């Protein structure tokens, strides 16, 4: 996935702050994160992650991690779903980021 930044901003991703300048083209996990989080970006490609993850359990962190397994695509789906919650589970977010290779 690729997105173009529409407004200079900064965001926290992959345990670091990223300064994004208007016009920058971002690819990969950061692009998916920005697009899903409603950042100031326009999508240049169709998102690779479905709007609603099919089969993602709405239970314990262990249930979610069992569903994810070692699949980084499922880890991203679970991460985006967890971040969308009113009270995301910080420990689960960290484990999902690690599975995505963002550590």
Biopython code that builds the backbone (N, CA, C, O; Angstrom):
import numpy as np
from Bio.PDB.StructureBuilder import StructureBuilder

atoms = [
    (1, "UNK", "N", (0.841, -1.173, 0.000)),
    (1, "UNK", "CA", (0.000, 0.000, 0.000)),
    (1, "UNK", "C", (0.882, 1.231, 0.000)),
    (1, "UNK", "O", (1.951, 1.254, 0.610)),
    (2, "UNK", "N", (0.413, 2.256, -0.697)),
    (2, "UNK", "CA", (1.117, 3.540, -0.726)),
    (2, "UNK", "C", (0.126, 4.660, -0.428)),
    (2, "UNK", "O", (-1.030, 4.615, -0.848)),
    (3, "UNK", "N", (0.604, 5.666, 0.308)),
    (3, "UNK", "CA", (-0.198, 6.855, 0.573)),
    (3, "UNK", "C", (0.671, 8.088, 0.330)),
    (3, "UNK", "O", (1.898, 8.025, 0.410)),
    (4, "UNK", "N", (0.014, 9.209, 0.032)),
    (4, "UNK", "CA", (0.699, 10.490, -0.108)),
    (4, "UNK", "C", (0.250, 11.381, 1.054)),
    (4, "UNK", "O", (-0.945, 11.507, 1.320)),
    (5, "UNK", "N", (1.205, 11.991, 1.735)),
    (5, "UNK", "CA", (0.923, 12.872, 2.863)),
    (5, "UNK", "C", (0.343, 14.178, 2.321)),
    (5, "UNK", "O", (0.921, 14.784, 1.418)),
    (6, "UNK", "N", (-0.791, 14.614, 2.863)),
    (6, "UNK", "CA", (-1.463, 15.826, 2.386)),
    (6, "UNK", "C", (-1.209, 17.036, 3.271)),
    (6, "UNK", "O", (-1.589, 18.156, 2.930)),
    (7, "UNK", "N", (-0.559, 16.803, 4.416)),
    (7, "UNK", "CA", (-0.305, 17.889, 5.369)),
    (7, "UNK", "C", (0.886, 17.493, 6.238)),
    (7, "UNK", "O", (0.925, 16.380, 6.763)),
    (8, "UNK", "N", (1.848, 18.388, 6.390)),
    (8, "UNK", "CA", (3.017, 18.097, 7.219)),
    (8, "UNK", "C", (2.564, 17.780, 8.641)),
    (8, "UNK", "O", (1.761, 18.502, 9.232)),
    (9, "UNK", "N", (3.101, 16.678, 9.176)),
    (9, "UNK", "CA", (2.703, 16.234, 10.509)),
    (9, "UNK", "C", (3.764, 15.286, 11.055)),
    (9, "UNK", "O", (4.769, 15.017, 10.396)),
    (10, "UNK", "N", (3.534, 14.791, 12.249)),
    (10, "UNK", "CA", (4.386, 13.744, 12.812)),
    (10, "UNK", "C", (3.485, 12.691, 13.428)),
    (10, "UNK", "O", (2.358, 12.977, 13.833)),
    (11, "UNK", "N", (4.000, 11.463, 13.494)),
    (11, "UNK", "CA", (3.229, 10.365, 14.063)),
    (11, "UNK", "C", (4.175, 9.408, 14.769)),
    (11, "UNK", "O", (5.366, 9.354, 14.462)),
    (12, "UNK", "N", (3.641, 8.665, 15.705)),
    (12, "UNK", "CA", (4.406, 7.658, 16.432)),
    (12, "UNK", "C", (4.098, 6.295, 15.829)),
    (12, "UNK", "O", (2.942, 5.873, 15.799)),
    (13, "UNK", "N", (5.132, 5.604, 15.348)),
    (13, "UNK", "CA", (4.961, 4.289, 14.743)),
    (13, "UNK", "C", (6.278, 3.540, 14.863)),
    (13, "UNK", "O", (7.351, 4.125, 14.714)),
    (14, "UNK", "N", (6.192, 2.250, 15.132)),
    (14, "UNK", "CA", (7.384, 1.412, 15.209)),
    (14, "UNK", "C", (8.361, 1.945, 16.258)),
    (14, "UNK", "O", (9.572, 1.992, 16.041)),
    (15, "UNK", "N", (7.801, 2.340, 17.391)),
    (15, "UNK", "CA", (8.580, 2.812, 18.534)),
    (15, "UNK", "C", (9.411, 4.046, 18.222)),
    (15, "UNK", "O", (10.476, 4.245, 18.806)),
    (16, "UNK", "N", (8.929, 4.873, 17.306)),
    (16, "UNK", "CA", (9.647, 6.098, 16.985)),
    (16, "UNK", "C", (8.712, 7.145, 16.418)),
    (16, "UNK", "O", (7.618, 6.834, 15.946)),
    (17, "UNK", "N", (9.159, 8.395, 16.471)),
    (17, "UNK", "CA", (8.404, 9.506, 15.899)),
    (17, "UNK", "C", (8.872, 9.709, 14.466)),
    (17, "UNK", "O", (10.071, 9.789, 14.199)),
    (18, "UNK", "N", (7.919, 9.791, 13.552)),
    (18, "UNK", "CA", (8.210, 9.995, 12.137)),
    (18, "UNK", "C", (7.658, 11.347, 11.716)),
    (18, "UNK", "O", (6.466, 11.607, 11.878)),
    (19, "UNK", "N", (8.513, 12.212, 11.176)),
    (19, "UNK", "CA", (8.079, 13.501, 10.653)),
    (19, "UNK", "C", (7.747, 13.293, 9.184)),
    (19, "UNK", "O", (8.586, 12.838, 8.406)),
    (20, "UNK", "N", (6.528, 13.628, 8.814)),
    (20, "UNK", "CA", (6.040, 13.423, 7.455)),
    (20, "UNK", "C", (5.771, 14.782, 6.827)),
    (20, "UNK", "O", (5.070, 15.614, 7.402)),
    (21, "UNK", "N", (6.327, 15.000, 5.652)),
    (21, "UNK", "CA", (6.164, 16.279, 4.969)),
    (21, "UNK", "C", (5.125, 16.150, 3.866)),
    (21, "UNK", "O", (4.998, 15.100, 3.235)),
    (22, "UNK", "N", (4.389, 17.222, 3.642)),
    (22, "UNK", "CA", (3.382, 17.239, 2.588)),
    (22, "UNK", "C", (4.011, 16.794, 1.268)),
    (22, "UNK", "O", (5.062, 17.294, 0.866)),
    (23, "UNK", "N", (3.352, 15.852, 0.608)),
    (23, "UNK", "CA", (3.837, 15.346, -0.665)),
    (23, "UNK", "C", (4.650, 14.065, -0.564)),
    (23, "UNK", "O", (4.855, 13.389, -1.572)),
    (24, "UNK", "N", (5.122, 13.713, 0.646)),
    (24, "UNK", "CA", (5.870, 12.464, 0.820)),
    (24, "UNK", "C", (4.991, 11.279, 0.427)),
    (24, "UNK", "O", (3.792, 11.264, 0.707)),
    (25, "UNK", "N", (5.598, 10.289, -0.223)),
    (25, "UNK", "CA", (4.897, 9.032, -0.527)),
    (25, "UNK", "C", (5.445, 7.982, 0.428)),
    (25, "UNK", "O", (6.650, 7.734, 0.473)),
    (26, "UNK", "N", (4.551, 7.371, 1.186)),
    (26, "UNK", "CA", (4.903, 6.387, 2.208)),
    (26, "UNK", "C", (4.380, 5.029, 1.760)),
    (26, "UNK", "O", (3.284, 4.925, 1.210)),
    (27, "UNK", "N", (5.189, 3.972, 2.003)),
    (27, "UNK", "CA", (4.794, 2.615, 1.622)),
    (27, "UNK", "C", (4.810, 1.688, 2.824)),
    (27, "UNK", "O", (5.413, 1.997, 3.852)),
    (28, "UNK", "N", (4.143, 0.548, 2.686)),
    (28, "UNK", "CA", (4.229, -0.529, 3.664)),
    (28, "UNK", "C", (3.402, -0.311, 4.913)),
    (28, "UNK", "O", (2.328, 0.290, 4.881)),
    (29, "UNK", "N", (3.938, -0.822, 6.027)),
    (29, "UNK", "CA", (3.218, -0.813, 7.294)),
    (29, "UNK", "C", (2.855, 0.581, 7.779)),
    (29, "UNK", "O", (1.755, 0.791, 8.290)),
    (30, "UNK", "N", (3.765, 1.536, 7.624)),
    (30, "UNK", "CA", (3.470, 2.903, 8.050)),
    (30, "UNK", "C", (2.326, 3.479, 7.220)),
    (30, "UNK", "O", (1.459, 4.169, 7.756)),
    (31, "UNK", "N", (2.317, 3.202, 5.926)),
    (31, "UNK", "CA", (1.233, 3.682, 5.063)),
    (31, "UNK", "C", (-0.108, 3.091, 5.498)),
    (31, "UNK", "O", (-1.112, 3.801, 5.563)),
    (32, "UNK", "N", (-0.121, 1.797, 5.794)),
    (32, "UNK", "CA", (-1.357, 1.148, 6.239)),
    (32, "UNK", "C", (-1.822, 1.731, 7.566)),
    (32, "UNK", "O", (-3.015, 1.950, 7.776)),
    (33, "UNK", "N", (-0.872, 1.979, 8.456)),
    (33, "UNK", "CA", (-1.181, 2.561, 9.759)),
    (33, "UNK", "C", (-1.803, 3.953, 9.588)),
    (33, "UNK", "O", (-2.810, 4.270, 10.223)),
    (34, "UNK", "N", (-1.202, 4.776, 8.732)),
    (34, "UNK", "CA", (-1.710, 6.133, 8.515)),
    (34, "UNK", "C", (-3.088, 6.112, 7.876)),
    (34, "UNK", "O", (-3.973, 6.869, 8.275)),
    (35, "UNK", "N", (-3.273, 5.245, 6.884)),
    (35, "UNK", "CA", (-4.562, 5.170, 6.196)),
    (35, "UNK", "C", (-5.662, 4.696, 7.144)),
    (35, "UNK", "O", (-6.772, 5.228, 7.123)),
    (36, "UNK", "N", (-5.361, 3.711, 7.964)),
    (36, "UNK", "CA", (-6.363, 3.161, 8.887)),
    (36, "UNK", "C", (-6.668, 4.113, 10.024)),
    (36, "UNK", "O", (-7.786, 4.134, 10.541)),
    (37, "UNK", "N", (-5.674, 4.904, 10.417)),
    (37, "UNK", "CA", (-5.850, 5.810, 11.550)),
    (37, "UNK", "C", (-6.423, 7.158, 11.183)),
    (37, "UNK", "O", (-6.569, 8.021, 12.049)),
    (38, "UNK", "N", (-6.751, 7.359, 9.922)),
    (38, "UNK", "CA", (-7.339, 8.630, 9.516)),
    (38, "UNK", "C", (-6.335, 9.757, 9.475)),
    (38, "UNK", "O", (-6.705, 10.915, 9.671)),
    (39, "UNK", "N", (-5.072, 9.452, 9.226)),
    (39, "UNK", "CA", (-4.045, 10.481, 9.134)),
    (39, "UNK", "C", (-4.251, 11.357, 7.908)),
    (39, "UNK", "O", (-5.066, 11.038, 7.042)),
    (40, "UNK", "N", (-3.514, 12.458, 7.833)),
    (40, "UNK", "CA", (-3.665, 13.365, 6.693)),
    (40, "UNK", "C", (-2.973, 12.794, 5.449)),
    (40, "UNK", "O", (-1.926, 13.279, 5.021)),
    (41, "UNK", "N", (-3.584, 11.760, 4.888)),
    (41, "UNK", "CA", (-3.017, 11.091, 3.720)),
    (41, "UNK", "C", (-4.115, 10.779, 2.715)),
    (41, "UNK", "O", (-5.295, 10.697, 3.057)),
    (42, "UNK", "N", (-3.693, 10.606, 1.461)),
    (42, "UNK", "CA", (-4.597, 10.092, 0.431)),
    (42, "UNK", "C", (-4.035, 8.766, -0.033)),
    (42, "UNK", "O", (-2.830, 8.633, -0.245)),
    (43, "UNK", "N", (-4.902, 7.793, -0.189)),
    (43, "UNK", "CA", (-4.472, 6.458, -0.610)),
    (43, "UNK", "C", (-4.162, 6.465, -2.096)),
    (43, "UNK", "O", (-4.938, 6.971, -2.907)),
    (44, "UNK", "N", (-3.012, 5.896, -2.439)),
    (44, "UNK", "CA", (-2.622, 5.770, -3.835)),
    (44, "UNK", "C", (-2.926, 4.377, -4.367)),
    (44, "UNK", "O", (-2.990, 4.179, -5.580)),
    (45, "UNK", "N", (-3.110, 3.421, -3.485)),
    (45, "UNK", "CA", (-3.432, 2.041, -3.839)),
    (45, "UNK", "C", (-4.614, 1.597, -2.986)),
    (45, "UNK", "O", (-4.923, 2.210, -1.963)),
    (46, "UNK", "N", (-5.259, 0.543, -3.414)),
    (46, "UNK", "CA", (-6.317, -0.043, -2.597)),
    (46, "UNK", "C", (-5.677, -0.653, -1.359)),
    (46, "UNK", "O", (-4.610, -1.258, -1.461)),
    (47, "UNK", "N", (-6.299, -0.511, -0.192)),
    (47, "UNK", "CA", (-5.728, -1.104, 1.014)),
    (47, "UNK", "C", (-5.661, -2.619, 0.912)),
    (47, "UNK", "O", (-6.556, -3.255, 0.354)),
    (48, "UNK", "N", (-4.599, -3.187, 1.453)),
    (48, "UNK", "CA", (-4.419, -4.634, 1.428)),
    (48, "UNK", "C", (-5.162, -5.319, 2.572)),
    (48, "UNK", "O", (-5.400, -6.526, 2.520)),
    (49, "UNK", "N", (-5.525, -4.573, 3.587)),
    (49, "UNK", "CA", (-6.178, -5.141, 4.763)),
    (49, "UNK", "C", (-7.680, -4.920, 4.636)),
    (49, "UNK", "O", (-8.107, -3.791, 4.397)),
    (50, "UNK", "N", (-8.486, -5.951, 4.788)),
    (50, "UNK", "CA", (-9.936, -5.764, 4.697)),
    (50, "UNK", "C", (-10.448, -4.850, 5.803)),
    (50, "UNK", "O", (-9.845, -4.740, 6.871)),
    (51, "UNK", "N", (-11.574, -4.197, 5.523)),
    (51, "UNK", "CA", (-12.170, -3.269, 6.483)),
    (51, "UNK", "C", (-12.481, -3.960, 7.817)),
    (51, "UNK", "O", (-12.184, -3.422, 8.884)),
    (52, "UNK", "N", (-13.070, -5.135, 7.749)),
    (52, "UNK", "CA", (-13.380, -5.881, 8.963)),
    (52, "UNK", "C", (-12.705, -7.242, 8.883)),
    (52, "UNK", "O", (-13.052, -8.057, 8.028)),
    (53, "UNK", "N", (-11.753, -7.493, 9.757)),
    (53, "UNK", "CA", (-11.046, -8.768, 9.712)),
    (53, "UNK", "C", (-11.993, -9.943, 9.937)),
    (53, "UNK", "O", (-12.721, -9.990, 10.929)),
    (54, "UNK", "N", (-11.971, -10.872, 9.018)),
    (54, "UNK", "CA", (-12.831, -12.044, 9.123)),
    (54, "UNK", "C", (-12.204, -13.054, 10.064)),
    (54, "UNK", "O", (-11.054, -13.454, 9.882)),
    (55, "UNK", "N", (-12.956, -13.460, 11.060)),
    (55, "UNK", "CA", (-12.479, -14.481, 11.984)),
    (55, "UNK", "C", (-11.706, -13.955, 13.180)),
    (55, "UNK", "O", (-11.378, -14.726, 14.082)),
    (56, "UNK", "N", (-11.406, -12.661, 13.213)),
    (56, "UNK", "CA", (-10.662, -12.091, 14.340)),
    (56, "UNK", "C", (-11.504, -12.207, 15.606)),
    (56, "UNK", "O", (-12.599, -11.650, 15.675)),
    (57, "UNK", "N", (-11.002, -12.925, 16.608)),
    (57, "UNK", "CA", (-11.791, -13.092, 17.831)),
    (57, "UNK", "C", (-11.882, -11.788, 18.619)),
    (57, "UNK", "O", (-10.953, -10.980, 18.620)),
    (58, "UNK", "N", (-13.007, -11.602, 19.281)),
    (58, "UNK", "CA", (-13.216, -10.427, 20.124)),
    (58, "UNK", "C", (-13.147, -10.863, 21.583)),
    (58, "UNK", "O", (-14.025, -10.551, 22.387)),
    (59, "UNK", "N", (-12.090, -11.586, 21.898)),
    (59, "UNK", "CA", (-11.960, -12.133, 23.244)),
    (59, "UNK", "C", (-10.679, -11.685, 23.904)),
    (59, "UNK", "O", (-10.260, -10.535, 23.778)),
    (60, "UNK", "N", (-10.066, -12.611, 24.608)),
    (60, "UNK", "CA", (-8.845, -12.305, 25.360)),
    (60, "UNK", "C", (-7.677, -12.056, 24.417)),
    (60, "UNK", "O", (-7.728, -12.396, 23.235)),
    (61, "UNK", "N", (-6.622, -11.454, 24.964)),
    (61, "UNK", "CA", (-5.400, -11.217, 24.202)),
    (61, "UNK", "C", (-4.824, -12.538, 23.706)),
    (61, "UNK", "O", (-4.308, -12.609, 22.591)),
    (62, "UNK", "N", (-4.908, -13.579, 24.522)),
    (62, "UNK", "CA", (-4.412, -14.891, 24.115)),
    (62, "UNK", "C", (-5.189, -15.433, 22.911)),
    (62, "UNK", "O", (-4.611, -16.057, 22.022)),
    (63, "UNK", "N", (-6.502, -15.189, 22.890)),
    (63, "UNK", "CA", (-7.323, -15.622, 21.749)),
    (63, "UNK", "C", (-6.880, -14.900, 20.474)),
    (63, "UNK", "O", (-6.757, -15.509, 19.411)),
    (64, "UNK", "N", (-6.646, -13.608, 20.600)),
    (64, "UNK", "CA", (-6.220, -12.809, 19.448)),
    (64, "UNK", "C", (-4.860, -13.293, 18.949)),
    (64, "UNK", "O", (-4.668, -13.480, 17.748)),
    (65, "UNK", "N", (-3.920, -13.496, 19.868)),
    (65, "UNK", "CA", (-2.576, -13.945, 19.486)),
    (65, "UNK", "C", (-2.605, -15.347, 18.880)),
    (65, "UNK", "O", (-1.826, -15.646, 17.975)),
    (66, "UNK", "N", (-3.488, -16.200, 19.366)),
    (66, "UNK", "CA", (-3.621, -17.540, 18.785)),
    (66, "UNK", "C", (-4.137, -17.446, 17.350)),
    (66, "UNK", "O", (-3.692, -18.198, 16.482)),
    (67, "UNK", "N", (-5.074, -16.525, 17.093)),
    (67, "UNK", "CA", (-5.605, -16.323, 15.747)),
    (67, "UNK", "C", (-4.525, -15.772, 14.825)),
    (67, "UNK", "O", (-4.438, -16.174, 13.665)),
    (68, "UNK", "N", (-3.702, -14.855, 15.328)),
    (68, "UNK", "CA", (-2.644, -14.235, 14.532)),
    (68, "UNK", "C", (-1.556, -15.251, 14.190)),
    (68, "UNK", "O", (-1.086, -15.297, 13.053)),
    (69, "UNK", "N", (-1.151, -16.073, 15.175)),
    (69, "UNK", "CA", (-0.050, -17.006, 14.950)),
    (69, "UNK", "C", (1.223, -16.244, 14.628)),
    (69, "UNK", "O", (1.612, -15.348, 15.377)),
    (70, "UNK", "N", (1.874, -16.584, 13.530)),
    (70, "UNK", "CA", (3.099, -15.908, 13.092)),
    (70, "UNK", "C", (2.856, -15.065, 11.836)),
    (70, "UNK", "O", (3.809, -14.624, 11.194)),
    (71, "UNK", "N", (1.590, -14.841, 11.485)),
    (71, "UNK", "CA", (1.220, -14.155, 10.246)),
    (71, "UNK", "C", (1.240, -12.638, 10.430)),
    (71, "UNK", "O", (0.396, -12.102, 11.148)),
    (72, "UNK", "N", (2.191, -11.927, 9.792)),
    (72, "UNK", "CA", (2.263, -10.477, 9.959)),
    (72, "UNK", "C", (1.044, -9.746, 9.408)),
    (72, "UNK", "O", (0.694, -8.677, 9.909)),
    (73, "UNK", "N", (0.383, -10.303, 8.378)),
    (73, "UNK", "CA", (-0.825, -9.664, 7.859)),
    (73, "UNK", "C", (-1.965, -9.724, 8.881)),
    (73, "UNK", "O", (-2.697, -8.753, 9.072)),
    (74, "UNK", "N", (-2.098, -10.884, 9.534)),
    (74, "UNK", "CA", (-3.119, -10.998, 10.589)),
    (74, "UNK", "C", (-2.744, -10.117, 11.781)),
    (74, "UNK", "O", (-3.618, -9.547, 12.435)),
    (75, "UNK", "N", (-1.450, -10.006, 12.061)),
    (75, "UNK", "CA", (-1.010, -9.137, 13.161)),
    (75, "UNK", "C", (-1.425, -7.696, 12.881)),
    (75, "UNK", "O", (-1.871, -6.992, 13.787)),
    (76, "UNK", "N", (-1.281, -7.256, 11.639)),
    (76, "UNK", "CA", (-1.696, -5.897, 11.276)),
    (76, "UNK", "C", (-3.202, -5.740, 11.428)),
    (76, "UNK", "O", (-3.670, -4.735, 11.962)),
    (77, "UNK", "N", (-3.965, -6.729, 10.962)),
    (77, "UNK", "CA", (-5.422, -6.665, 11.106)),
    (77, "UNK", "C", (-5.812, -6.547, 12.580)),
    (77, "UNK", "O", (-6.651, -5.722, 12.943)),
    (78, "UNK", "N", (-5.203, -7.369, 13.417)),
    (78, "UNK", "CA", (-5.514, -7.350, 14.849)),
    (78, "UNK", "C", (-5.074, -6.033, 15.478)),
    (78, "UNK", "O", (-5.771, -5.488, 16.334)),
    (79, "UNK", "N", (-3.917, -5.519, 15.058)),
    (79, "UNK", "CA", (-3.411, -4.253, 15.580)),
    (79, "UNK", "C", (-4.376, -3.116, 15.271)),
    (79, "UNK", "O", (-4.714, -2.326, 16.152)),
    (80, "UNK", "N", (-4.815, -3.035, 14.024)),
    (80, "UNK", "CA", (-5.732, -1.957, 13.632)),
    (80, "UNK", "C", (-7.063, -2.061, 14.371)),
    (80, "UNK", "O", (-7.635, -1.053, 14.784)),
    (81, "UNK", "N", (-7.549, -3.286, 14.531)),
    (81, "UNK", "CA", (-8.807, -3.489, 15.255)),
    (81, "UNK", "C", (-8.655, -3.103, 16.724)),
    (81, "UNK", "O", (-9.552, -2.493, 17.307)),
    (82, "UNK", "N", (-7.519, -3.458, 17.318)),
    (82, "UNK", "CA", (-7.289, -3.145, 18.734)),
    (82, "UNK", "C", (-7.136, -1.638, 18.932)),
    (82, "UNK", "O", (-7.675, -1.082, 19.889)),
    (83, "UNK", "N", (-6.412, -0.978, 18.041)),
    (83, "UNK", "CA", (-6.223, 0.476, 18.152)),
    (83, "UNK", "C", (-7.525, 1.244, 17.992)),
    (83, "UNK", "O", (-7.650, 2.362, 18.492)),
    (84, "UNK", "N", (-8.486, 0.662, 17.306)),
    (84, "UNK", "CA", (-9.775, 1.320, 17.097)),
    (84, "UNK", "C", (-10.662, 1.274, 18.338)),
    (84, "UNK", "O", (-11.670, 1.978, 18.406)),
    (85, "UNK", "N", (-10.300, 0.459, 19.309)),
    (85, "UNK", "CA", (-11.098, 0.332, 20.530)),
    (85, "UNK", "C", (-10.923, 1.555, 21.427)),
    (85, "UNK", "O", (-9.910, 2.251, 21.358)),
    (86, "UNK", "N", (-11.932, 1.806, 22.276)),
    (86, "UNK", "CA", (-11.866, 2.914, 23.229)),
    (86, "UNK", "C", (-10.716, 2.741, 24.219)),
    (86, "UNK", "O", (-10.060, 3.710, 24.601)),
    (87, "UNK", "N", (-10.482, 1.497, 24.628)),
    (87, "UNK", "CA", (-9.403, 1.196, 25.580)),
    (87, "UNK", "C", (-8.548, 0.056, 25.028)),
    (87, "UNK", "O", (-8.711, -1.093, 25.438)),
    (88, "UNK", "N", (-7.631, 0.369, 24.093)),
    (88, "UNK", "CA", (-6.793, -0.704, 23.536)),
    (88, "UNK", "C", (-5.863, -1.282, 24.597)),
    (88, "UNK", "O", (-5.419, -0.577, 25.503)),
    (89, "UNK", "N", (-5.579, -2.560, 24.471)),
    (89, "UNK", "CA", (-4.698, -3.256, 25.411)),
    (89, "UNK", "C", (-3.240, -3.041, 24.985)),
    (89, "UNK", "O", (-2.784, -3.583, 23.978)),
    (90, "UNK", "N", (-2.533, -2.248, 25.766)),
    (90, "UNK", "CA", (-1.174, -1.823, 25.429)),
    (90, "UNK", "C", (-0.235, -3.013, 25.256)),
    (90, "UNK", "O", (0.564, -3.030, 24.319)),
    (91, "UNK", "N", (-0.313, -3.990, 26.124)),
    (91, "UNK", "CA", (0.562, -5.158, 26.034)),
    (91, "UNK", "C", (0.296, -5.929, 24.743)),
    (91, "UNK", "O", (1.233, -6.372, 24.078)),
    (92, "UNK", "N", (-0.973, -6.089, 24.391)),
    (92, "UNK", "CA", (-1.330, -6.769, 23.147)),
    (92, "UNK", "C", (-0.807, -5.992, 21.948)),
    (92, "UNK", "O", (-0.291, -6.590, 21.003)),
    (93, "UNK", "N", (-0.931, -4.677, 21.971)),
    (93, "UNK", "CA", (-0.417, -3.860, 20.867)),
    (93, "UNK", "C", (1.084, -4.081, 20.677)),
    (93, "UNK", "O", (1.561, -4.207, 19.549)),
    (94, "UNK", "N", (1.816, -4.126, 21.774)),
    (94, "UNK", "CA", (3.260, -4.355, 21.697)),
    (94, "UNK", "C", (3.599, -5.702, 21.094)),
    (94, "UNK", "O", (4.512, -5.809, 20.275)),
    (95, "UNK", "N", (2.864, -6.737, 21.497)),
    (95, "UNK", "CA", (3.112, -8.084, 20.962)),
    (95, "UNK", "C", (2.776, -8.149, 19.478)),
    (95, "UNK", "O", (3.482, -8.799, 18.707)),
    (96, "UNK", "N", (1.701, -7.477, 19.075)),
    (96, "UNK", "CA", (1.327, -7.469, 17.653)),
    (96, "UNK", "C", (2.357, -6.727, 16.815)),
    (96, "UNK", "O", (2.701, -7.166, 15.718)),
    (97, "UNK", "N", (2.849, -5.608, 17.327)),
    (97, "UNK", "CA", (3.895, -4.867, 16.602)),
    (97, "UNK", "C", (5.150, -5.710, 16.437)),
    (97, "UNK", "O", (5.798, -5.676, 15.391)),
    (98, "UNK", "N", (5.486, -6.460, 17.468)),
    (98, "UNK", "CA", (6.662, -7.341, 17.401)),
    (98, "UNK", "C", (6.464, -8.405, 16.314)),
    (98, "UNK", "O", (7.386, -8.701, 15.553)),
    (99, "UNK", "N", (5.271, -8.971, 16.248)),
    (99, "UNK", "CA", (4.988, -9.982, 15.214)),
    (99, "UNK", "C", (5.033, -9.397, 13.801)),
    (99, "UNK", "O", (5.326, -10.105, 12.838)),
    (100, "UNK", "N", (4.742, -8.106, 13.687)),
    (100, "UNK", "CA", (4.801, -7.434, 12.395)),
    (100, "UNK", "C", (6.234, -7.062, 12.023)),
    (100, "UNK", "O", (6.504, -6.637, 10.900)),
    (101, "UNK", "N", (7.149, -7.227, 12.982)),
    (101, "UNK", "CA", (8.544, -6.868, 12.707)),
    (101, "UNK", "C", (8.835, -5.408, 12.946)),
    (101, "UNK", "O", (9.832, -4.885, 12.448)),
    (102, "UNK", "N", (7.976, -4.735, 13.705)),
    (102, "UNK", "CA", (8.139, -3.304, 13.961)),
    (102, "UNK", "C", (8.942, -3.005, 15.185)),
    (102, "UNK", "O", (8.938, -1.868, 15.659)),
    (103, "UNK", "N", (9.636, -3.989, 15.721)),
    (103, "UNK", "CA", (10.394, -3.754, 16.945)),
    (103, "UNK", "C", (11.852, -3.598, 16.623)),
    (103, "UNK", "O", (12.665, -3.392, 17.524)),
]
sb = StructureBuilder()
sb.init_structure("model")
sb.init_model(0)
sb.init_chain("A")
sb.init_seg("    ")
for serial, (resi, resn, name, xyz) in enumerate(atoms, 1):
    if name == "N":
        sb.init_residue(resn, " ", resi, " ")
    sb.init_atom(name, np.array(xyz, "f"), 0.0, 1.0, " ", f" {name:<3s}", serial, name[0])
structure = sb.get_structure()
